[in-house]
Amino acid sequence: MSNKFLHNSSVLCALVIATAALAQTPPQPADPPTSSGSATDRSSMHADASSRKPLTARSFASEVAVINKAEIELGEMALKNSKDAAVQKFAQRMITDHTSADKQLKSIAAKQNLDLPRQLDAEHQALKDKLSNLKGDEFDREYAKAMAKGHDKAVKLFEQASRDTLLPSELKQFAATTLPTLKEHADMAHSLKGGESHSSSDQRRS
C-alpha cells in the first residue's frame, strides 16, 4: 500500500470523525429573557413612570390657582355669551365654588409662604381666547367640552394631592375636602349639551 493512499485514508477518517462530532454537539440555547423584559418594554415602563409628575406644595398650589382663575373667568364669559339656562346655571356655580376655593387656597398659601400666579397659563389663555369669539350654541358646545375635560383633569390632580404624603397637611386636607365638589362639577359638565356622555364619565371613575 502506497504512502499516498495511507495519507488520503487518514484525511478521510479525520473528516468523518469531525463531522460526527459536530452533529452530536447540542445547539446552544438562546439567551434567557431577563426579568426586566426587553429594552422596548423597559423604555415604555420608564416613560410611563416619568409621565407621572410628583407634586410639591408650590406646584400643586400654583396649578390650582390657575384652575380657579380660569373657571371664574370662563364662567363670567359664559354668563354673557350663552343663552342656555343650564349653561348659565353651571357657569354661576363655577364662579361661586371656585371663588370660595380660591379664598381657601390663598389663605393656606400665605401660611406656607407660597407665591401664587396671578395670570392664566398658556393653555387656559388659549381656551379663553377661543371661547371669546363664540356665541350661542357654538359657545355652549365648546364650553361644555372644555369644562368636562378640565374637570376630569382637576379630579385626578386633587385625588393625587389628597393621597400625597409629602404635601403639607393643610394642602392635603384642602384637596380632600374640595374633591367631592370637583367630582360634582365634572358630572354636571358631562351632562351639559356638547359635553361627553355619561358612559365616558363612568369610564374615568373605573
Buried (B, 14 or more C-beta within 10 A) or exposed (E): EEEEEEEEEEEEEEEEEEEEEEEEEEEEEEEEEEEEEEEEEEEEEEEEEEEEEEBBBBBBBBBBBBBBBBBBBBBBBBBEBBEBEBBBBBBBBBBEBBEEBBEBBBEBBEEEEBEBEEEBBEEBBEBBEEBEEBEEBEBBBBBBBBBBBBBBEBBEBBBBBBEBEEBBEBBBBBBBEBBEBBBEBBBBBBBBEBBBEEEEBEEBEE
